[in-house]
Amino acid sequence: CEQWRRWIDKGRPTAYWLTGLLQPRNFLNAIKQEHLRKKDKDNRDTQLEDLVLLSEVTKMEINDIKGHAEDGVYIHSLMLEGCGWHKRDSKIVDNPTRNPFVPIPILHVSAIPKKQRQWDYQVYEAPVYMDKTRTGGSVFSVEVRTDEPPAKWTMRGVAILASRD
């Protein structure tokens, strides 16, 4: 209730902590709904089912965020399990530290029409789970750059976690 009051009084946060959301799938669905209202308000043919989430790991950390995402939302405090993160090249790599949980920078999540979804580089679609038990299935997936075949990361069980607990 306190959180809702803050949002009403001060506006939406500039970045969201996925673990703090009771229904993260509903939150992600709201991103699509907002896209329809803002971007496709003149195109009545576009339906919610025609949209997909587009996620990009940015180079920003939480303190770098100066305002709301122009389209979509920023999500913070996510971590990789099963690989490392090459910050300069923004891609997944073998984990040199052997630390099982590797923080990633801010994630930008927005919605786009399915037909516009394409990459000019190789990606691994990392499933996002709420915690390390991975129960309840993945909430969504994040397209992360890789120089390796995506099957390598699938075989390793690479995933993004909202919480390590």
DSSP file (Angstrom, degrees, kcal/mol; ACC not computed):
  #  RESIDUE AA STRUCTURE BP1 BP2  ACC     N-H-->O    O-->H-N    N-H-->O    O-->H-N    TCO  KAPPA ALPHA  PHI   PSI    X-CA   Y-CA   Z-CA
    1    1 A C     >        0   0    0      0, 0.0     4,-2.2     0, 0.0     5,-0.2   0.000 360.0 360.0 360.0 -41.0    0.0    0.0    0.0
    2    2 A E  H  >  +     0   0    0      1,-0.2     4,-2.2     2,-0.2     5,-0.2   0.904 360.0  51.9 -61.6 -41.4    2.9    2.3    0.9
    3    3 A Q  H  > S+     0   0    0      1,-0.2     4,-2.2     2,-0.2    -1,-0.2   0.922 108.9  49.5 -62.8 -44.3    4.5    1.6   -2.5
    4    4 A W  H  > S+     0   0    0      1,-0.2     4,-2.4     2,-0.2    -1,-0.2   0.903 109.3  52.5 -61.0 -41.3    1.2    2.5   -4.4
    5    5 A R  H  X S+     0   0    0     -4,-2.2     4,-2.7     1,-0.2     5,-0.2   0.916 108.7  50.3 -61.1 -43.7    0.9    5.7   -2.4
    6    6 A R  H  X S+     0   0    0     -4,-2.2     4,-3.2     1,-0.2     5,-0.4   0.908 110.6  49.4 -61.0 -42.6    4.5    6.7   -3.4
    7    7 A W  H  X S+     0   0    0     -4,-2.2     4,-1.6     1,-0.2    -1,-0.2   0.888 112.9  47.0 -65.5 -38.8    3.7    6.0   -7.1
    8    8 A I  H  < S+     0   0    0     -4,-2.4    -2,-0.2    -5,-0.2    -1,-0.2   0.923 120.0  38.8 -67.4 -44.2    0.6    8.1   -6.9
    9    9 A D  H  < S+     0   0    0     -4,-2.7    -2,-0.2    -5,-0.2    -3,-0.2   0.900 133.4  20.4 -74.1 -42.2    2.3   11.0   -5.2
   10   10 A K  H  < S-     0   0    0     -4,-3.2    -3,-0.2     1,-0.3    -2,-0.2   0.467 106.0-116.1-111.7  -4.0    5.6   11.0   -7.0
   11   11 A G     <  -     0   0    0     -4,-1.6    -1,-0.3    -5,-0.4    -2,-0.1  -0.247  53.5 -31.4  91.7 175.3    5.0    9.1  -10.2
   12   12 A R        -     0   0    0      1,-0.1    56,-0.1    -4,-0.1     2,-0.0  -0.256  69.9-102.2 -65.4 151.6    6.4    5.9  -11.5
   13   13 A P        -     0   0    0      0, 0.0    -1,-0.1     0, 0.0     3,-0.1  -0.345  20.9-127.7 -68.2 158.1    9.9    4.8  -10.6
   14   14 A T  S    S+     0   0    0      1,-0.2    60,-0.5    54,-0.1    55,-0.3   0.763  94.7  19.1 -77.5 -24.8   12.6    5.2  -13.2
   15   15 A A  S    S-     0   0    0     58,-0.1     2,-0.3    53,-0.1    60,-0.2  -0.991  76.8-137.5-144.7 149.6   13.6    1.6  -12.8
   16   16 A Y  E     -a   75   0A   0     58,-2.7    60,-2.7    -2,-0.3     2,-0.7  -0.821   7.7-140.1-112.8 147.8   11.8   -1.5  -11.4
   17   17 A W  E >   -a   76   0A   0     -2,-0.3     3,-1.6    58,-0.2     4,-0.3  -0.921  16.1-156.1-102.8 106.7   13.0   -4.3   -9.2
   18   18 A L  G >  S+     0   0    0     -2,-0.7     3,-1.7    58,-0.6    -1,-0.1   0.830  89.0  59.9 -57.4 -37.6   11.3   -7.4  -10.7
   19   19 A T  G 3  S+     0   0    0    143,-0.3    -1,-0.3     1,-0.3   144,-0.1   0.780  97.5  61.4 -63.0 -26.7   11.5   -9.4   -7.4
   20   20 A G  G <  S+     0   0    0     -3,-1.6     2,-0.4     4,-0.0    -1,-0.3   0.499  85.3  94.8 -79.5  -2.6    9.4   -6.7   -5.7
   21   21 A L    <   -     0   0    0     -3,-1.7    -5,-0.0    -4,-0.3    -3,-0.0  -0.767  62.9-153.9 -94.9 132.7    6.5   -7.3   -8.0
   22   22 A L  S    S+     0   0    0     -2,-0.4    -1,-0.1     1,-0.3    -4,-0.0   0.880  94.7  24.7 -69.3 -39.1    3.7   -9.6   -7.0
   23   23 A Q     >  +     0   0    0      1,-0.1     4,-1.8     2,-0.0     3,-0.5  -0.704  68.0 172.0-127.4  78.6    2.7  -10.5  -10.5
   24   24 A P  H  > S+     0   0    0      0, 0.0     4,-2.3     0, 0.0     5,-0.2   0.835  78.9  57.3 -61.2 -32.8    5.7   -9.9  -12.8
   25   25 A R  H  > S+     0   0    0      1,-0.2     4,-2.1     2,-0.2     5,-0.1   0.902 106.7  49.1 -64.2 -39.0    4.0  -11.4  -15.9
   26   26 A N  H  > S+     0   0    0     -3,-0.5     4,-1.9     2,-0.2    -1,-0.2   0.893 108.9  53.5 -65.3 -39.0    1.1   -8.9  -15.5
   27   27 A F  H  X S+     0   0    0     -4,-1.8     4,-1.0     2,-0.2    -2,-0.2   0.922 110.0  47.1 -59.6 -45.5    3.7   -6.1  -15.3
   28   28 A L  H  X S+     0   0    0     -4,-2.3     4,-1.1     1,-0.2     3,-0.3   0.861 109.5  53.6 -67.0 -35.6    5.3   -7.3  -18.5
   29   29 A N  H  X S+     0   0    0     -4,-2.1     4,-2.1     1,-0.2    -1,-0.2   0.859 102.2  59.4 -64.9 -34.9    1.9   -7.5  -20.2
   30   30 A A  H  X S+     0   0    0     -4,-1.9     4,-2.7     1,-0.2    -1,-0.2   0.810  97.0  60.9 -63.9 -29.6    1.2   -3.9  -19.1
   31   31 A I  H  X S+     0   0    0     -4,-1.0     4,-1.9    -3,-0.3    80,-0.3   0.915 106.5  46.1 -62.5 -42.1    4.3   -2.9  -21.1
   32   32 A K  H  X S+     0   0    0     -4,-1.1     4,-2.2    -3,-0.2    -2,-0.2   0.918 112.0  50.9 -65.2 -43.5    2.6   -4.2  -24.3
   33   33 A Q  H  X S+     0   0    0     -4,-2.1     4,-2.1     1,-0.2    -2,-0.2   0.912 109.3  50.5 -61.6 -42.4   -0.7   -2.5  -23.4
   34   34 A E  H  X S+     0   0    0     -4,-2.7     4,-2.6     1,-0.2     5,-0.3   0.890 107.4  54.5 -63.1 -38.5    1.1    0.8  -22.9
   35   35 A H  H  X>S+     0   0    0     -4,-1.9     4,-2.6     1,-0.2     5,-1.3   0.926 107.2  50.7 -60.0 -44.7    2.8    0.4  -26.3
   36   36 A L  H  <5S+     0   0    0     -4,-2.2     4,-0.3     1,-0.2    -1,-0.2   0.908 113.0  45.9 -59.8 -42.1   -0.6   -0.1  -27.9
   37   37 A R  H  <5S+     0   0    0     -4,-2.1    -2,-0.2    -5,-0.2    -1,-0.2   0.900 124.3  31.2 -68.8 -40.5   -2.0    3.1  -26.2
   38   38 A K  H  <5S+     0   0    0     -4,-2.6     3,-0.2    -5,-0.2    -2,-0.2   0.940 131.8  23.3 -84.6 -50.7    1.0    5.2  -27.0
   39   39 A K  T  <5S+     0   0    0     -4,-2.6     3,-0.3    -5,-0.3    -3,-0.2   0.846 128.8  34.9 -91.1 -37.2    2.4    4.0  -30.3
   40   40 A D  S > <S+     0   0    0     -5,-1.3     3,-0.6    -4,-0.3     6,-0.2   0.039  73.4 119.5-111.1  26.8   -0.4    2.2  -32.1
   41   41 A K  T 3  S+     0   0    0      1,-0.2    -1,-0.2    -3,-0.2    -2,-0.1   0.799  82.7  44.7 -64.3 -26.6   -3.3    4.3  -31.0
   42   42 A D  T 3  S+     0   0    0     -3,-0.3     2,-1.0     1,-0.2    -1,-0.2   0.652 101.6  72.8 -89.0 -16.2   -4.1    5.2  -34.7
   43   43 A N    X   +     0   0    0     -3,-0.6     3,-1.1    -7,-0.2    -1,-0.2  -0.790  56.6 176.8-101.6  92.9   -3.6    1.6  -35.9
   44   44 A R  T 3  S+     0   0    0     -2,-1.0    -1,-0.2     1,-0.2    -3,-0.1   0.585  71.6  71.7 -72.9 -10.0   -6.7   -0.2  -34.7
   45   45 A D  T 3  S+     0   0    0     -3,-0.1     2,-0.3     2,-0.1    -1,-0.2   0.726  75.2  95.4 -79.3 -20.9   -5.6   -3.4  -36.4
   46   46 A T    <   -     0   0    0     -3,-1.1     2,-0.3    -6,-0.2    -6,-0.0  -0.561  58.4-168.9 -75.5 128.9   -2.7   -4.1  -34.0
   47   47 A Q    >   -     0   0    0     -2,-0.3     3,-1.6     1,-0.1     4,-0.3  -0.739  37.0-107.9-112.7 162.5   -3.7   -6.4  -31.2
   48   48 A L  G >  S+     0   0    0      1,-0.3     3,-1.6    -2,-0.3    -1,-0.1   0.864 120.1  59.1 -55.5 -38.0   -1.9   -7.3  -28.0
   49   49 A E  G 3  S+     0   0    0      1,-0.3    -1,-0.3    64,-0.0    -3,-0.0   0.678  95.6  64.0 -67.5 -17.4   -1.1  -10.7  -29.5
   50   50 A D  G <  S+     0   0    0     -3,-1.6    64,-2.9    63,-0.1     2,-0.3   0.525  93.1  80.9 -82.7  -6.0    0.7   -9.0  -32.3
   51   51 A L  E <   -B  113   0A   0     -3,-1.6     2,-0.3    -4,-0.3   -19,-0.1  -0.742  56.1-171.7-105.2 149.7    3.3   -7.6  -29.9
   52   52 A V  E     -B  112   0A   0     60,-2.8    60,-2.4    -2,-0.3     2,-0.3  -0.925  31.1-103.9-129.5 158.5    6.4   -9.2  -28.3
   53   53 A L  E     -B  111   0A   0     -2,-0.3     2,-0.5    58,-0.2    58,-0.3  -0.655  27.7-158.6 -81.6 138.5    8.7   -8.0  -25.7
   54   54 A L  E     -B  110   0A   0     56,-3.4    56,-2.7    -2,-0.3     2,-0.4  -0.983  12.4-171.6-115.9 123.2   12.1   -6.7  -26.8
   55   55 A S  E     -B  109   0A   0     -2,-0.5    88,-0.5    54,-0.2     2,-0.4  -0.945   7.0-178.2-122.5 139.1   14.8   -6.7  -24.1
   56   56 A E  E     -B  108   0A   0     52,-2.4    52,-3.1    -2,-0.4     2,-0.7  -0.995  26.0-133.8-137.1 128.6   18.2   -5.2  -24.2
   57   57 A V  E     -B  107   0A   0     86,-0.4    50,-0.2    -2,-0.4    49,-0.1  -0.733  33.6-156.6 -78.8 118.8   20.9   -5.2  -21.6
   58   58 A T        -     0   0    0     48,-3.0    -1,-0.0    -2,-0.7    32,-0.0  -0.151  25.6-117.6 -84.5-176.5   22.2   -1.6  -21.5
   59   59 A K  S    S+     0   0    0     46,-0.1     2,-0.2    45,-0.1    -1,-0.1   0.359  80.9 108.7 -99.0   2.3   25.6   -0.4  -20.4
   60   60 A M        -     0   0    0     46,-0.2    46,-2.9     2,-0.0     2,-0.2  -0.479  54.7-153.3 -83.6 149.0   23.9    1.6  -17.6
   61   61 A E    >>  -     0   0    0     44,-0.2     3,-1.8    -2,-0.2     4,-0.6  -0.652  42.6 -91.2-105.1 172.1   24.0    0.9  -13.9
   62   62 A I  G >4 S+     0   0    0      1,-0.3     3,-1.0    -2,-0.2    -2,-0.0   0.845 126.5  53.1 -56.1 -38.1   21.3    2.0  -11.5
   63   63 A N  G 34 S+     0   0    0      1,-0.2    -1,-0.3     3,-0.0    -3,-0.0   0.638  99.9  64.0 -74.7 -12.9   23.0    5.4  -10.7
   64   64 A D  G <4 S+     0   0    0     -3,-1.8     2,-0.4     2,-0.0    -1,-0.2   0.643  76.2 103.4 -82.8 -15.2   23.3    6.2  -14.5
   65   65 A I    <<  +     0   0    0     -3,-1.0     3,-0.1    -4,-0.6   -51,-0.1  -0.556  40.7 172.6 -74.9 121.9   19.5    6.3  -15.0
   66   66 A K        -     0   0    0     -2,-0.4     2,-0.3     1,-0.2    -1,-0.2   0.562  61.9 -14.5-105.3 -12.8   18.4   10.0  -15.2
   67   67 A G  S    S-     0   0    0    -53,-0.1    -1,-0.2   -54,-0.0     3,-0.1  -0.951  89.2 -50.0-169.5-175.4   14.8    9.5  -16.2
   68   68 A H        -     0   0    0     -2,-0.3     2,-0.1     1,-0.1   -54,-0.1  -0.326  63.7 -94.7 -69.7 153.1   12.1    7.1  -17.4
   69   69 A A        -     0   0    0    -55,-0.3     3,-0.2     3,-0.2    -1,-0.1  -0.457  29.3-130.6 -63.1 139.8   12.7    5.0  -20.5
   70   70 A E  S    S+     0   0    0      1,-0.3     2,-0.4    -2,-0.1    -1,-0.1   0.885  96.8  15.3 -62.0 -37.7   11.3    6.8  -23.5
   71   71 A D  S    S-     0   0    0      2,-0.0    -1,-0.3    -3,-0.0     2,-0.2  -0.993 128.6 -10.1-137.2 128.5    9.6    3.5  -24.5
   72   72 A G  S    S-     0   0    0     -2,-0.4     2,-0.3    -3,-0.2    38,-0.2  -0.527  88.3 -69.5  85.2-153.2    9.1    0.6  -22.1
   73   73 A V  E     - C   0 109A   0     36,-2.7    36,-2.8    -2,-0.2     2,-0.4  -0.915  27.9-120.2-140.0 162.5   10.8    0.3  -18.7
   74   74 A Y  E     - C   0 108A   0    -60,-0.5   -58,-2.7    -2,-0.3     2,-0.4  -0.878  24.2-162.6-101.9 140.5   14.2   -0.2  -17.0
   75   75 A I  E     -aC  16 107A   0     32,-2.8    32,-2.8    -2,-0.4     2,-0.2  -0.986   9.9-169.0-123.9 134.7   14.7   -3.2  -14.8
   76   76 A H  E     +a   17   0A   0    -60,-2.7   -58,-0.6    -2,-0.4    30,-0.1  -0.713  53.2  41.1-119.4 169.7   17.5   -3.4  -12.3
   77   77 A S  S    S+     0   0    0     27,-0.3     2,-0.3    -2,-0.2    -1,-0.2   0.794  70.4 144.7  67.4  35.2   19.2   -6.0  -10.0
   78   78 A L        -     0   0    0     26,-0.4    26,-2.0    27,-0.2     2,-0.3  -0.689  28.7-161.8 -96.3 156.8   19.2   -9.0  -12.3
   79   79 A M  E     -DE 103 161B   0     82,-2.2    82,-3.4    -2,-0.3     2,-0.3  -0.990  15.0-125.4-140.9 149.8   22.0  -11.5  -12.5
   80   80 A L  E     -DE 102 160B   0     22,-3.5    22,-2.4    -2,-0.3     2,-0.4  -0.648  18.3-161.0 -87.3 146.4   23.2  -14.2  -14.8
   81   81 A E  E    S+DE 101 159B   0     78,-2.6    78,-1.8    -2,-0.3    20,-0.2  -0.997  72.6  21.2-127.0 128.3   23.7  -17.8  -13.7
   82   82 A G  S    S+     0   0    0     18,-0.7     2,-0.3    -2,-0.4    13,-0.2   0.420 118.5  36.8 101.9  -0.5   25.9  -20.1  -15.7
   83   83 A C  S    S-     0   0    0     17,-0.2    -1,-0.2    76,-0.2    11,-0.2  -0.946  75.7-105.5-162.0-180.0   28.1  -17.6  -17.5
   84   84 A G  E     -F   93   0B   0      9,-3.6     9,-1.9    -2,-0.3     2,-0.5  -0.589  25.0-122.2-110.7 176.7   29.9  -14.3  -17.2
   85   85 A W  E     -F   92   0B   0      7,-0.2     2,-1.0    -2,-0.2     7,-0.2  -0.985   7.2-150.1-125.9 123.7   29.2  -10.9  -18.7
   86   86 A H  E  >> -F   91   0B   0      5,-3.1     5,-1.3    -2,-0.5     4,-1.2  -0.814  15.1-167.3 -91.4 103.2   31.6   -8.9  -20.9
   87   87 A K  T  45S+     0   0    0     -2,-1.0     3,-0.3     1,-0.2    -1,-0.2   0.889  79.9  49.8 -63.8 -44.0   30.7   -5.3  -20.0
   88   88 A R  T  45S+     0   0    0      1,-0.2    -1,-0.2     2,-0.1    -2,-0.0   0.907 122.0  33.0 -64.0 -42.1   32.5   -3.5  -22.8
   89   89 A D  T  45S-     0   0    0      2,-0.1    -1,-0.2    56,-0.0    -2,-0.2   0.462 101.6-132.0 -94.5  -1.8   31.1   -5.7  -25.5
   90   90 A S  T  <5 +     0   0    0     -4,-1.2    55,-0.5    -3,-0.3     2,-0.3   0.945  63.8 116.3  50.4  58.9   27.7   -6.3  -23.8
   91   91 A K  E   < -Fg  86 145B   0     -5,-1.3    -5,-3.1    53,-0.1     2,-0.3  -0.978  68.8 -99.5-149.5 161.1   27.7  -10.1  -24.4
   92   92 A I  E     +F   85   0B   0     53,-2.5    55,-0.5    -2,-0.3     2,-0.3  -0.613  44.7 168.9 -83.5 145.7   27.7  -13.3  -22.4
   93   93 A V  E     -F   84   0B   0     -9,-1.9    -9,-3.6    -2,-0.3     2,-0.0  -0.879  45.7 -66.8-142.8 170.5   31.0  -15.1  -22.1
   94   94 A D        -     0   0    0     -2,-0.3   -11,-0.1   -11,-0.2    -9,-0.0  -0.388  62.5-106.1 -58.7 145.4   32.5  -18.0  -20.1
   95   95 A N        -     0   0    0    -13,-0.2     3,-0.3     1,-0.2    -1,-0.1  -0.671  34.7-175.2 -83.7 108.2   32.6  -17.0  -16.5
   96   96 A P  S    S+     0   0    0      0, 0.0    -1,-0.2     0, 0.0    -2,-0.0   0.735  82.7  50.4 -73.8 -21.0   36.3  -16.2  -15.5
   97   97 A T  S    S-     0   0    0      2,-0.1    -2,-0.1     1,-0.0   -13,-0.0   0.683  92.3-139.6 -91.1 -18.5   35.4  -15.7  -11.8
   98   98 A R        +     0   0    0      1,-0.3    -3,-0.0    -3,-0.3   -14,-0.0   0.581  52.1 146.2  64.0  10.6   33.5  -18.9  -11.2
   99   99 A N        -     0   0    0      1,-0.1    -1,-0.3     2,-0.0   -17,-0.2  -0.673  49.0-141.8 -71.2 125.9   31.1  -16.9   -9.2
  100  100 A P  S    S+     0   0    0      0, 0.0   -18,-0.7     0, 0.0     2,-0.5   0.764  85.7  51.5 -66.7 -22.6   27.7  -18.5   -9.8
  101  101 A F  E     -D   81   0B   0    -20,-0.2   -20,-0.2   -19,-0.1   -17,-0.1  -0.955  66.0-177.2-121.2 118.3   25.8  -15.2   -9.9
  102  102 A V  E     -D   80   0B   0    -22,-2.4   -22,-3.5    -2,-0.5   -19,-0.0  -0.953  23.9-130.1-116.8 117.5   27.1  -12.4  -12.1
  103  103 A P  E     -D   79   0B   0      0, 0.0   -24,-0.2     0, 0.0   -18,-0.1  -0.325  21.1-154.9 -63.9 146.1   25.2   -9.0  -12.0
  104  104 A I        -     0   0    0    -26,-2.0   -26,-0.4     1,-0.2   -27,-0.3  -0.865  21.7-101.6-116.9 157.1   24.2   -7.5  -15.3
  105  105 A P        -     0   0    0      0, 0.0   -44,-0.2     0, 0.0   -27,-0.2   0.047  64.8 -50.5 -63.8-176.8   23.6   -3.8  -16.1
  106  106 A I        -     0   0    0    -46,-2.9   -48,-3.0   -49,-0.1     2,-0.5  -0.265  55.8-137.3 -58.6 138.2   20.2   -2.3  -16.4
  107  107 A L  E     -BC  57  75A   0    -32,-2.8   -32,-2.8   -50,-0.2     2,-0.6  -0.862   8.1-152.8-100.6 131.8   17.7   -4.1  -18.7
  108  108 A H  E     -BC  56  74A   0    -52,-3.1   -52,-2.4    -2,-0.5     2,-0.5  -0.929  14.9-172.8-104.3 122.3   15.5   -2.1  -21.0
  109  109 A V  E     +BC  55  73A   0    -36,-2.8   -36,-2.7    -2,-0.6     2,-0.3  -0.964  14.6 152.3-118.9 127.0   12.3   -3.9  -21.9
  110  110 A S  E     -B   54   0A   0    -56,-2.7   -56,-3.4    -2,-0.5     2,-0.4  -0.834  37.8-110.3-139.4 177.9    9.8   -2.5  -24.5
  111  111 A A  E     +B   53   0A   0     -2,-0.3   -58,-0.2   -58,-0.3   -60,-0.0  -0.918  32.1 170.2-117.1 142.9    7.2   -3.9  -26.8
  112  112 A I  E     -B   52   0A   0    -60,-2.4   -60,-2.8    -2,-0.4     2,-0.1  -0.958  43.6 -86.5-141.1 159.2    7.4   -4.1  -30.6
  113  113 A P  E >   -B   51   0A   0      0, 0.0     3,-1.9     0, 0.0     4,-0.4  -0.444  40.5-120.4 -63.5 141.7    5.3   -5.8  -33.3
  114  114 A K  G >  S+     0   0    0    -64,-2.9     3,-1.7     1,-0.3   -63,-0.1   0.862 111.0  61.0 -51.0 -41.1    6.4   -9.4  -33.9
  115  115 A K  G 3  S+     0   0    0    -65,-0.3    -1,-0.3     1,-0.3   -64,-0.1   0.682 101.1  54.1 -66.0 -17.1    7.2   -8.6  -37.6
  116  116 A Q  G <  S+     0   0    0     -3,-1.9     2,-0.7     2,-0.0    -1,-0.3   0.503  79.8 111.0 -92.3  -5.0    9.8   -6.0  -36.5
  117  117 A R    <   +     0   0    0     -3,-1.7     2,-0.3    -4,-0.4    -3,-0.0  -0.603  41.9 125.0 -79.2 111.4   11.7   -8.4  -34.3
  118  118 A Q        -     0   0    0     -2,-0.7     2,-0.3     0, 0.0    -2,-0.0  -0.979  40.7-146.9-159.7 157.6   15.1   -9.2  -35.8
  119  119 A W        -     0   0    0     -2,-0.3     4,-0.1     2,-0.1    -2,-0.0  -0.935  13.7-154.0-128.5 151.2   18.8   -9.0  -35.0
  120  120 A D  S    S+     0   0    0     -2,-0.3     2,-0.3     2,-0.1    -1,-0.0   0.122  84.8  49.4-105.9  19.1   21.9   -8.3  -37.0
  121  121 A Y  S    S-     0   0    0      0, 0.0     2,-0.3     0, 0.0    26,-0.1  -0.937  97.8 -83.8-147.6 166.5   24.0  -10.3  -34.5
  122  122 A Q        -     0   0    0     -2,-0.3    24,-1.7    24,-0.3     2,-0.3  -0.572  49.6-174.6 -78.6 134.5   23.9  -13.7  -32.9
  123  123 A V  E     -H  145   0B   0     -2,-0.3     2,-0.5    22,-0.2    22,-0.2  -0.924  24.4-147.8-130.2 154.9   21.8  -14.0  -29.7
  124  124 A Y  E     -H  144   0B   0     20,-2.5    20,-2.5    -2,-0.3     2,-1.3  -0.985  23.1-135.0-113.4 129.7   21.0  -16.4  -27.0
  125  125 A E  E     -H  143   0B   0     -2,-0.5    18,-0.2    18,-0.2    20,-0.0  -0.725  24.9-159.3 -87.7  97.2   17.4  -16.1  -25.6
  126  126 A A  E     -H  142   0B   0     16,-2.7    16,-2.6    -2,-1.3    33,-0.2  -0.643  13.2-129.7 -80.3 122.5   18.1  -16.3  -21.9
  127  127 A P  E     -H  141   0B   0      0, 0.0    33,-2.8     0, 0.0     2,-0.5  -0.452  16.8-137.7 -69.4 145.6   15.1  -17.3  -19.8
  128  128 A V  E     -Hi 140 160B   0     12,-2.9    11,-3.3    31,-0.2    12,-0.7  -0.927  22.4-175.5-108.1 123.6   14.4  -15.1  -16.8
  129  129 A Y  E     - i   0 161B   0     31,-2.7    33,-2.1    -2,-0.5    34,-0.3  -0.835  31.6-128.7-114.8 154.8   13.3  -16.8  -13.6
  130  130 A M  S    S-     0   0    0      7,-0.4    33,-0.3     5,-0.3     2,-0.3   0.817  87.9  -1.3 -73.0 -30.4   12.2  -15.2  -10.4
  131  131 A D  S >  S-     0   0    0      4,-0.2     3,-1.5    31,-0.2    33,-0.2  -0.927  82.6 -89.4-152.3 176.3   14.7  -17.2   -8.3
  132  132 A K  T 3  S+     0   0    0     31,-0.4    32,-0.1    -2,-0.3    33,-0.1   0.666 116.1  67.4 -69.2 -16.0   17.4  -19.9   -8.5
  133  133 A T  T 3  S-     0   0    0      2,-0.1    -1,-0.3     1,-0.1     3,-0.1   0.758  89.8-150.0 -72.5 -22.2   14.9  -22.7   -8.0
  134  134 A R    X   +     0   0    0     -3,-1.5     3,-0.8     1,-0.2     2,-0.1   0.719  39.0 153.8  60.5  24.1   13.4  -21.8  -11.4
  135  135 A T  T 3   +     0   0    0      1,-0.2    -5,-0.3     2,-0.0    -1,-0.2  -0.469  52.5  37.4 -78.3 155.7   10.0  -23.0  -10.3
  136  136 A G  T 3  S-     0   0    0     -2,-0.1    -1,-0.2    -3,-0.1    -2,-0.1   0.492 114.8 -95.7  83.0   2.5    7.0  -21.6  -12.0
  137  137 A G    <   -     0   0    0     -3,-0.8    -7,-0.4   -10,-0.0     2,-0.1   0.051  60.6 -45.0  76.4 170.3    8.6  -21.4  -15.4
  138  138 A S        -     0   0    0      1,-0.1    -9,-0.2    -9,-0.1     3,-0.1  -0.462  39.8-148.4 -76.2 148.8   10.4  -18.5  -17.0
  139  139 A V  S    S-     0   0    0    -11,-3.3     2,-0.3     1,-0.3    -1,-0.1   0.862  72.1 -40.5 -83.5 -40.7    8.7  -15.1  -16.8
  140  140 A F  E     - H   0 128B   0    -12,-0.7   -12,-2.9   -14,-0.1    -1,-0.3  -0.914  64.3-102.9-166.2-174.8   10.1  -13.9  -20.1
  141  141 A S  E     - H   0 127B   0     -2,-0.3     2,-0.5   -14,-0.2   -86,-0.1  -0.930  16.8-145.5-127.8 154.9   13.4  -14.1  -22.1
  142  142 A V  E     - H   0 126B   0    -16,-2.6   -16,-2.7    -2,-0.3     2,-0.8  -0.968  16.5-133.6-119.1 129.0   16.2  -11.6  -22.7
  143  143 A E  E     - H   0 125B   0    -88,-0.5   -86,-0.4    -2,-0.5     2,-0.4  -0.735  31.5-177.4 -83.4 112.5   18.1  -11.6  -26.0
  144  144 A V  E     - H   0 124B   0    -20,-2.5   -20,-2.5    -2,-0.8   -53,-0.1  -0.907  26.8-113.0-114.8 141.1   21.8  -11.4  -25.1
  145  145 A R  E     +gH  91 123B   0    -55,-0.5   -53,-2.5    -2,-0.4     2,-0.3  -0.331  38.9 173.9 -67.1 149.9   24.6  -11.2  -27.6
  146  146 A T        -     0   0    0    -24,-1.7   -24,-0.3   -55,-0.2   -53,-0.1  -0.983  36.5-156.1-154.4 148.6   27.0  -14.1  -27.9
  147  147 A D  S    S+     0   0    0    -55,-0.5   -54,-0.1    -2,-0.3    -1,-0.1   0.532  82.7  75.6 -95.4 -11.1   30.0  -15.1  -30.1
  148  148 A E  S    S-     0   0    0    -56,-0.2   -56,-0.1     1,-0.1     5,-0.0  -0.553 101.5 -84.3 -95.9 160.8   29.3  -18.7  -29.2
  149  149 A P    >>  -     0   0    0      0, 0.0     3,-1.8     0, 0.0     4,-0.7  -0.453  37.3-126.5 -61.8 135.5   26.5  -20.9  -30.6
  150  150 A P  H 3> S+     0   0    0      0, 0.0     4,-1.9     0, 0.0     3,-0.5   0.802 107.0  69.3 -54.5 -29.7   23.4  -20.4  -28.5
  151  151 A A  H 3> S+     0   0    0      1,-0.2     4,-2.6     2,-0.2     5,-0.2   0.823  90.3  62.3 -60.0 -30.7   23.2  -24.2  -28.0
  152  152 A K  H <> S+     0   0    0     -3,-1.8     4,-1.3     1,-0.2    -1,-0.2   0.927 107.3  42.2 -59.3 -45.1   26.3  -23.9  -25.8
  153  153 A W  H  X>S+     0   0    0     -4,-0.7     5,-2.4    -3,-0.5     4,-0.6   0.831 112.1  54.5 -74.2 -32.5   24.5  -21.6  -23.3
  154  154 A T  H ><5S+     0   0    0     -4,-1.9     3,-1.1     1,-0.2    -2,-0.2   0.935 107.7  50.0 -63.7 -45.8   21.3  -23.8  -23.5
  155  155 A M  H 3<5S+     0   0    0     -4,-2.6    -1,-0.2     1,-0.3    -2,-0.2   0.819 110.4  50.9 -63.3 -30.9   23.3  -26.9  -22.5
  156  156 A R  H 3<5S-     0   0    0     -4,-1.3    -1,-0.3    -5,-0.2    -2,-0.2   0.578 111.5-122.1 -81.6  -9.9   24.9  -25.0  -19.6
  157  157 A G  T <<5 -     0   0    0     -3,-1.1    -3,-0.2    -4,-0.6    -2,-0.1   0.811  41.1-175.6  73.6  28.9   21.5  -23.9  -18.4
  158  158 A V      < +     0   0    0     -5,-2.4     2,-0.3   -76,-0.2   -76,-0.2  -0.368  13.1 156.8 -62.3 132.7   22.3  -20.2  -18.6
  159  159 A A  E     -E   81   0B   0    -78,-1.8   -78,-2.6   -33,-0.2     2,-0.5  -0.950  42.0-116.0-149.3 166.2   19.5  -18.0  -17.2
  160  160 A I  E     -Ei  80 128B   0    -33,-2.8   -31,-2.7    -2,-0.3     2,-0.4  -0.933  30.9-157.6-107.9 134.0   18.9  -14.6  -15.8
  161  161 A L  E     -Ei  79 129B   0    -82,-3.4   -82,-2.2    -2,-0.5   -31,-0.2  -0.893  21.2-158.5-115.3 141.6   17.6  -14.5  -12.2
  162  162 A A  S    S+     0   0    0    -33,-2.1     2,-0.3    -2,-0.4  -143,-0.3   0.733  88.5  11.1 -83.5 -25.2   15.7  -11.8  -10.4
  163  163 A S        -     0   0    0    -34,-0.3   -31,-0.4   -33,-0.3    -1,-0.3  -0.990  56.9-148.3-150.9 144.0   16.8  -13.1   -7.1
  164  164 A R              0   0    0     -2,-0.3   -33,-0.1     1,-0.2    -1,-0.1   0.525 360.0 360.0 -90.0  -4.5   19.3  -15.7   -5.9
  165  165 A D              0   0    0    -33,-0.1    -1,-0.2   -34,-0.0   -34,-0.1   0.452 360.0 360.0 -84.0 360.0   17.2  -16.7   -2.9
